[in-house]
Amino acid sequence: MQTMEYAPDKPESCKHCFFWKKSKRCCGLGAENCYYVVQGAAKENSECDGCPYGRDHPCIGFCMKKVMLEIGLTK
């Protein structure tokens, strides 16, 4: 599953976007063609997502996330 990355100037709600059609209550471009999606920045989820040690570099030798789960430090 991929997560979409949006430009920092994206409005909090689509209702405040230039492409919002008030009469139809929908986006004129469609959710799949959002103007604020950063092209090429969609990244796939990895097993290091949510790991405090895997933010910058993946673990070397053994996975700290798995170790923390085994000893009960995280859920």
Distance bins in CASP14 RR format, pairs under 12 A and 6 or more apart:
PFRMAT RR
TARGET T0000
AUTHOR 0000-0000-0000
RMODE 2
METHOD distances of the structure
MODEL  1
1 42 0 0 0 0 0 1 0 0 0 0 0
1 43 0 0 0 0 0 1 0 0 0 0 0
1 44 1 0 0 1 0 0 0 0 0 0 0
1 45 1 0 1 0 0 0 0 0 0 0 0
1 46 0 0 0 0 0 1 0 0 0 0 0
1 49 0 0 0 0 0 1 0 0 0 0 0
2 37 0 0 0 0 0 1 0 0 0 0 0
2 40 0 0 0 0 0 1 0 0 0 0 0
2 41 0 0 0 0 0 1 0 0 0 0 0
2 42 1 0 1 0 0 0 0 0 0 0 0
2 43 1 0 0 1 0 0 0 0 0 0 0
2 44 1 0 1 0 0 0 0 0 0 0 0
2 45 1 0 0 1 0 0 0 0 0 0 0
2 46 0 0 0 0 0 1 0 0 0 0 0
3 37 0 0 0 0 0 1 0 0 0 0 0
3 38 0 0 0 0 0 1 0 0 0 0 0
3 41 0 0 0 0 1 0 0 0 0 0 0
3 42 1 0 0 1 0 0 0 0 0 0 0
3 43 1 0 0 1 0 0 0 0 0 0 0
3 44 0 0 0 0 1 0 0 0 0 0 0
3 45 1 0 0 1 0 0 0 0 0 0 0
3 46 0 0 0 0 0 1 0 0 0 0 0
3 49 0 0 0 0 1 0 0 0 0 0 0
4 10 0 0 0 0 0 1 0 0 0 0 0
4 31 0 0 0 0 1 0 0 0 0 0 0
4 32 0 0 0 0 1 0 0 0 0 0 0
4 33 0 0 0 0 0 1 0 0 0 0 0
4 34 1 0 0 1 0 0 0 0 0 0 0
4 36 0 0 0 0 1 0 0 0 0 0 0
4 37 1 0 1 0 0 0 0 0 0 0 0
4 38 0 0 0 0 1 0 0 0 0 0 0
4 39 0 0 0 0 0 1 0 0 0 0 0
4 40 0 0 0 0 1 0 0 0 0 0 0
4 41 0 0 0 0 1 0 0 0 0 0 0
4 42 1 0 1 0 0 0 0 0 0 0 0
4 43 0 0 0 0 1 0 0 0 0 0 0
4 44 0 0 0 0 0 1 0 0 0 0 0
5 34 0 0 0 0 0 1 0 0 0 0 0
5 36 0 0 0 0 1 0 0 0 0 0 0
5 37 1 0 0 1 0 0 0 0 0 0 0
5 38 1 0 1 0 0 0 0 0 0 0 0
5 39 0 0 0 0 1 0 0 0 0 0 0
5 40 0 0 0 0 1 0 0 0 0 0 0
5 41 1 0 1 0 0 0 0 0 0 0 0
5 42 1 0 0 1 0 0 0 0 0 0 0
5 43 1 0 0 1 0 0 0 0 0 0 0
6 12 0 0 0 0 0 1 0 0 0 0 0
6 14 0 0 0 0 0 1 0 0 0 0 0
6 17 0 0 0 0 0 1 0 0 0 0 0
6 31 0 0 0 0 0 1 0 0 0 0 0
6 34 1 0 0 1 0 0 0 0 0 0 0
6 35 0 0 0 0 1 0 0 0 0 0 0
6 36 1 0 1 0 0 0 0 0 0 0 0
6 37 1 0 0 1 0 0 0 0 0 0 0
6 38 1 0 0 1 0 0 0 0 0 0 0
6 39 0 0 0 0 0 1 0 0 0 0 0
6 41 0 0 0 0 1 0 0 0 0 0 0
6 42 0 0 0 0 0 1 0 0 0 0 0
7 17 0 0 0 0 0 1 0 0 0 0 0
7 34 0 0 0 0 1 0 0 0 0 0 0
7 35 0 0 0 0 1 0 0 0 0 0 0
7 36 1 0 1 0 0 0 0 0 0 0 0
7 37 1 0 0 1 0 0 0 0 0 0 0
7 38 1 0 1 0 0 0 0 0 0 0 0
7 39 0 0 0 0 1 0 0 0 0 0 0
7 41 0 0 0 0 1 0 0 0 0 0 0
8 36 0 0 0 0 1 0 0 0 0 0 0
8 38 0 0 0 0 1 0 0 0 0 0 0
9 16 0 0 0 0 0 1 0 0 0 0 0
9 17 0 0 0 0 0 1 0 0 0 0 0
9 18 0 0 0 0 0 1 0 0 0 0 0
9 35 0 0 0 0 0 1 0 0 0 0 0
9 36 1 0 0 1 0 0 0 0 0 0 0
9 38 0 0 0 0 0 1 0 0 0 0 0
10 16 0 0 0 0 1 0 0 0 0 0 0
10 17 1 0 0 1 0 0 0 0 0 0 0
10 18 0 0 0 0 0 1 0 0 0 0 0
10 19 0 0 0 0 0 1 0 0 0 0 0
10 34 0 0 0 0 1 0 0 0 0 0 0
10 35 0 0 0 0 1 0 0 0 0 0 0
10 36 1 1 0 0 0 0 0 0 0 0 0
10 37 0 0 0 0 1 0 0 0 0 0 0
10 38 0 0 0 0 1 0 0 0 0 0 0
11 17 1 0 1 0 0 0 0 0 0 0 0
11 18 0 0 0 0 1 0 0 0 0 0 0
11 19 0 0 0 0 0 1 0 0 0 0 0
11 20 0 0 0 0 1 0 0 0 0 0 0
11 27 0 0 0 0 0 1 0 0 0 0 0
11 34 0 0 0 0 0 1 0 0 0 0 0
11 35 0 0 0 0 0 1 0 0 0 0 0
11 36 0 0 0 0 1 0 0 0 0 0 0
12 36 0 0 0 0 0 1 0 0 0 0 0
13 20 0 0 0 0 1 0 0 0 0 0 0
13 27 0 0 0 0 0 1 0 0 0 0 0
14 20 1 0 1 0 0 0 0 0 0 0 0
14 21 0 0 0 0 0 1 0 0 0 0 0
14 22 0 0 0 0 0 1 0 0 0 0 0
14 25 0 0 0 0 1 0 0 0 0 0 0
14 26 0 0 0 0 1 0 0 0 0 0 0
14 27 1 0 1 0 0 0 0 0 0 0 0
14 28 0 0 0 0 1 0 0 0 0 0 0
14 29 0 0 0 0 1 0 0 0 0 0 0
14 30 0 0 0 0 1 0 0 0 0 0 0
14 31 0 0 0 0 1 0 0 0 0 0 0
14 34 0 0 0 0 1 0 0 0 0 0 0
14 35 0 0 0 0 0 1 0 0 0 0 0
14 36 0 0 0 0 1 0 0 0 0 0 0
15 21 0 0 0 0 0 1 0 0 0 0 0
15 22 0 0 0 0 1 0 0 0 0 0 0
15 25 0 0 0 0 1 0 0 0 0 0 0
15 26 0 0 0 0 0 1 0 0 0 0 0
15 27 0 0 0 0 1 0 0 0 0 0 0
16 22 0 0 0 0 0 1 0 0 0 0 0
16 27 0 0 0 0 0 1 0 0 0 0 0
16 36 0 0 0 0 0 1 0 0 0 0 0
17 26 0 0 0 0 0 1 0 0 0 0 0
17 27 1 0 0 1 0 0 0 0 0 0 0
17 28 0 0 0 0 1 0 0 0 0 0 0
17 29 0 0 0 0 1 0 0 0 0 0 0
17 30 0 0 0 0 0 1 0 0 0 0 0
17 31 0 0 0 0 0 1 0 0 0 0 0
17 34 0 0 0 0 1 0 0 0 0 0 0
17 35 1 0 0 1 0 0 0 0 0 0 0
17 36 1 0 0 1 0 0 0 0 0 0 0
18 27 0 0 0 0 0 1 0 0 0 0 0
18 28 0 0 0 0 1 0 0 0 0 0 0
18 29 0 0 0 0 1 0 0 0 0 0 0
18 34 0 0 0 0 0 1 0 0 0 0 0
18 35 1 0 0 1 0 0 0 0 0 0 0
18 36 0 0 0 0 0 1 0 0 0 0 0
19 26 0 0 0 0 1 0 0 0 0 0 0
19 27 1 0 1 0 0 0 0 0 0 0 0
19 28 1 0 1 0 0 0 0 0 0 0 0
19 29 1 0 1 0 0 0 0 0 0 0 0
19 30 0 0 0 0 1 0 0 0 0 0 0
19 31 0 0 0 0 0 1 0 0 0 0 0
19 33 0 0 0 0 1 0 0 0 0 0 0
19 34 0 0 0 0 1 0 0 0 0 0 0
19 35 1 0 0 1 0 0 0 0 0 0 0
19 36 0 0 0 0 1 0 0 0 0 0 0
20 26 1 0 0 1 0 0 0 0 0 0 0
20 27 1 0 1 0 0 0 0 0 0 0 0
20 28 1 0 0 1 0 0 0 0 0 0 0
20 29 0 0 0 0 1 0 0 0 0 0 0
20 30 0 0 0 0 0 1 0 0 0 0 0
20 31 0 0 0 0 0 1 0 0 0 0 0
20 34 0 0 0 0 0 1 0 0 0 0 0
20 35 0 0 0 0 0 1 0 0 0 0 0
21 27 1 0 0 1 0 0 0 0 0 0 0
21 28 1 0 1 0 0 0 0 0 0 0 0
21 29 0 0 0 0 1 0 0 0 0 0 0
21 30 0 0 0 0 1 0 0 0 0 0 0
22 28 0 0 0 0 0 1 0 0 0 0 0
24 30 0 0 0 0 0 1 0 0 0 0 0
27 33 0 0 0 0 1 0 0 0 0 0 0
27 34 1 0 0 1 0 0 0 0 0 0 0
27 35 0 0 0 0 1 0 0 0 0 0 0
27 36 0 0 0 0 0 1 0 0 0 0 0
27 37 0 0 0 0 0 1 0 0 0 0 0
28 34 0 0 0 0 0 1 0 0 0 0 0
28 35 0 0 0 0 1 0 0 0 0 0 0
29 35 1 0 0 1 0 0 0 0 0 0 0
29 36 0 0 0 0 1 0 0 0 0 0 0
29 37 0 0 0 0 1 0 0 0 0 0 0
30 36 0 0 0 0 0 1 0 0 0 0 0
30 37 0 0 0 0 0 1 0 0 0 0 0
31 37 0 0 0 0 1 0 0 0 0 0 0
32 42 0 0 0 0 0 1 0 0 0 0 0
33 39 0 0 0 0 0 1 0 0 0 0 0
34 42 0 0 0 0 0 1 0 0 0 0 0
43 49 0 0 0 0 1 0 0 0 0 0 0
46 54 0 0 0 0 1 0 0 0 0 0 0
46 55 0 0 0 0 0 1 0 0 0 0 0
46 58 0 0 0 0 1 0 0 0 0 0 0
46 59 0 0 0 0 0 1 0 0 0 0 0
46 63 0 0 0 0 0 1 0 0 0 0 0
46 65 0 0 0 0 0 1 0 0 0 0 0
47 54 0 0 0 0 1 0 0 0 0 0 0
47 58 0 0 0 0 1 0 0 0 0 0 0
47 59 0 0 0 0 1 0 0 0 0 0 0
47 63 1 0 0 1 0 0 0 0 0 0 0
47 64 0 0 0 0 0 1 0 0 0 0 0
47 65 1 0 0 1 0 0 0 0 0 0 0
47 66 0 0 0 0 1 0 0 0 0 0 0
47 69 0 0 0 0 0 1 0 0 0 0 0
48 54 1 0 1 0 0 0 0 0 0 0 0
48 55 1 0 0 1 0 0 0 0 0 0 0
48 56 0 0 0 0 1 0 0 0 0 0 0
48 57 0 0 0 0 1 0 0 0 0 0 0
48 58 1 0 1 0 0 0 0 0 0 0 0
48 59 1 0 0 1 0 0 0 0 0 0 0
48 63 1 0 0 1 0 0 0 0 0 0 0
48 64 0 0 0 0 1 0 0 0 0 0 0
48 65 1 0 0 1 0 0 0 0 0 0 0
48 66 0 0 0 0 0 1 0 0 0 0 0
49 55 0 0 0 0 1 0 0 0 0 0 0
49 58 0 0 0 0 0 1 0 0 0 0 0
49 65 0 0 0 0 1 0 0 0 0 0 0
50 63 0 0 0 0 0 1 0 0 0 0 0
50 64 0 0 0 0 0 1 0 0 0 0 0
50 65 1 0 0 1 0 0 0 0 0 0 0
50 68 0 0 0 0 0 1 0 0 0 0 0
50 69 0 0 0 0 0 1 0 0 0 0 0
50 74 0 0 0 0 1 0 0 0 0 0 0
50 75 0 0 0 0 0 1 0 0 0 0 0
51 57 0 0 0 0 0 1 0 0 0 0 0
51 58 0 0 0 0 1 0 0 0 0 0 0
51 59 1 0 0 1 0 0 0 0 0 0 0
51 63 1 0 0 1 0 0 0 0 0 0 0
51 64 1 0 0 1 0 0 0 0 0 0 0
51 65 1 1 0 0 0 0 0 0 0 0 0
51 66 0 0 0 0 1 0 0 0 0 0 0
51 67 0 0 0 0 0 1 0 0 0 0 0
51 68 1 0 0 1 0 0 0 0 0 0 0
51 69 0 0 0 0 1 0 0 0 0 0 0
51 73 0 0 0 0 0 1 0 0 0 0 0
51 74 0 0 0 0 1 0 0 0 0 0 0
52 59 0 0 0 0 0 1 0 0 0 0 0
52 64 1 0 0 1 0 0 0 0 0 0 0
52 65 0 0 0 0 1 0 0 0 0 0 0
52 67 0 0 0 0 0 1 0 0 0 0 0
52 68 0 0 0 0 1 0 0 0 0 0 0
52 73 0 0 0 0 0 1 0 0 0 0 0
52 74 0 0 0 0 1 0 0 0 0 0 0
53 59 1 0 1 0 0 0 0 0 0 0 0
53 60 0 0 0 0 0 1 0 0 0 0 0
53 61 0 0 0 0 0 1 0 0 0 0 0
53 62 0 0 0 0 0 1 0 0 0 0 0
53 63 0 0 0 0 1 0 0 0 0 0 0
53 64 1 0 1 0 0 0 0 0 0 0 0
53 65 1 0 0 1 0 0 0 0 0 0 0
53 66 0 0 0 0 0 1 0 0 0 0 0
53 67 0 0 0 0 1 0 0 0 0 0 0
53 68 0 0 0 0 1 0 0 0 0 0 0
53 73 0 0 0 0 0 1 0 0 0 0 0
53 74 0 0 0 0 0 1 0 0 0 0 0
54 60 0 0 0 0 0 1 0 0 0 0 0
54 63 0 0 0 0 1 0 0 0 0 0 0
54 64 1 0 0 1 0 0 0 0 0 0 0
54 65 1 0 0 1 0 0 0 0 0 0 0
54 66 0 0 0 0 0 1 0 0 0 0 0
54 68 0 0 0 0 0 1 0 0 0 0 0
55 64 0 0 0 0 0 1 0 0 0 0 0
55 65 0 0 0 0 0 1 0 0 0 0 0
57 64 0 0 0 0 0 1 0 0 0 0 0
58 64 0 0 0 0 1 0 0 0 0 0 0
58 65 0 0 0 0 0 1 0 0 0 0 0
59 65 1 0 0 1 0 0 0 0 0 0 0
59 66 0 0 0 0 1 0 0 0 0 0 0
59 67 0 0 0 0 1 0 0 0 0 0 0
59 68 0 0 0 0 0 1 0 0 0 0 0
61 67 0 0 0 0 0 1 0 0 0 0 0
62 68 0 0 0 0 0 1 0 0 0 0 0
62 70 0 0 0 0 0 1 0 0 0 0 0
63 69 0 0 0 0 1 0 0 0 0 0 0
63 70 0 0 0 0 0 1 0 0 0 0 0
64 70 0 0 0 0 0 1 0 0 0 0 0
64 71 0 0 0 0 0 1 0 0 0 0 0
64 73 0 0 0 0 1 0 0 0 0 0 0
64 74 0 0 0 0 1 0 0 0 0 0 0
65 71 0 0 0 0 0 1 0 0 0 0 0
65 72 0 0 0 0 0 1 0 0 0 0 0
65 73 0 0 0 0 1 0 0 0 0 0 0
65 74 1 0 0 1 0 0 0 0 0 0 0
65 75 0 0 0 0 0 1 0 0 0 0 0
66 72 0 0 0 0 0 1 0 0 0 0 0
66 73 0 0 0 0 0 1 0 0 0 0 0
66 74 0 0 0 0 0 1 0 0 0 0 0
67 73 0 0 0 0 1 0 0 0 0 0 0
67 74 0 0 0 0 1 0 0 0 0 0 0
68 74 1 0 1 0 0 0 0 0 0 0 0
68 75 0 0 0 0 1 0 0 0 0 0 0
69 75 1 0 0 1 0 0 0 0 0 0 0
END
